[in-house]
Amino acid sequence: MKAIACSLAVLGVCGGGLVAQSFLQLEGGRARASIDGEGGLRRYAGGQDVAILRGPARSFRAHFPATAAGKPLSLTLQVPVGAQVVLGVDEAPPVARKVIALGAVGSLPVASSAASVAVRVASDADLDQRDYRLSATASGEAGCAVFGLLGRYSERGGCYLLALDWSKGEVRLERWLGEDRLVLSRAAAPPPRSEVTLSLQVNGLRVEGSVDDALLVRALDGAITAGAPGVAWVGAQPSVSHVWSQPVASALASVAAVRAGRAATLYAAVPQPPGSLAALELMLDRPHGWVPRDSGGFEPWLSQPWAAPVVSWAFGGDEFGSPTLMEVGVDGRLQAVVSWPDLPALANQVALARWHVVSPSGGSIVTTTPAARVVF
């Protein structure tokens, strides 16, 4: 599939105690990304060419929304001052959403020591729904302590609850069976925001919860197999602007290139299991030298060779900065450093970087990540 790239150039400002500035350019009409860093969360969509993030530009997390093909995995990037960052995900059309109409307010059966949990369940939902992804956008109101999403809810069978607890500053994935409440997973909540989007996905035994496209909690549990979607809260009812369901979004690979000078740090996140092999491939997008241009900036009509990949690297040693042949880790992350040869013919060349992931047996390529462009 065609790749979408987001380019983020971080420029340092010298003297006077001025902070670094980050410039983000999002390419591709369908591209969507959220950049979470020390300057806060910024969302970008196609059509926004340049935006500025002020503040120290060192560490960023990039998140991507679900599309019709699946949901690209998030990336954590270390960005030095003066670097250029390119994010790559596969292009896909937006996912089809179904707006959910909520019924009357009810409540979960809770023990006398627990806070009362109010719920509103989809009024037109099939109670035998099994696998789906539920999302809602809400803003916290004064007196609202917890906002959450319900998955596989039934009055007798219980439910799964993704809870954003503003009062305790944490995100929890809970299982409710009658008055029994079990916390399956918990994580620190993101900083308070005026508006937040939660997503709860139930897919077989897998239950996952995301906040603003960042996957924070997950668990394997088979106690509840079917039920309706809904929302829940503790305290004052929050303002919920949208509630929708969509098909399950499978995990997709994502890739990034952070270039500083003649070296680039390449990152990737893949859904393949640990033990799989990953071979980094670099391809020259322009396998010939630059040609003179006319006053209008155009190349003269010449019989040029077709642009085709001519460079492919996958080494176990560190001849080019770090090994580019490695095993996929437990978290599915890949990282390599590549130093571009200082040759006149390779100056200002565009290289496309991607990983080929091979099965643990070495018998086949199971996936290829999108390509991220690097200009050396």
Order of alpha helices (4+ residues) and beta strands (2+ residues): beta-beta-beta-beta-beta-beta-beta-beta-beta-beta-beta-beta-beta-beta-beta-beta-beta-beta-beta-beta-beta-beta-beta-beta-beta-beta-beta-beta-beta-beta-beta
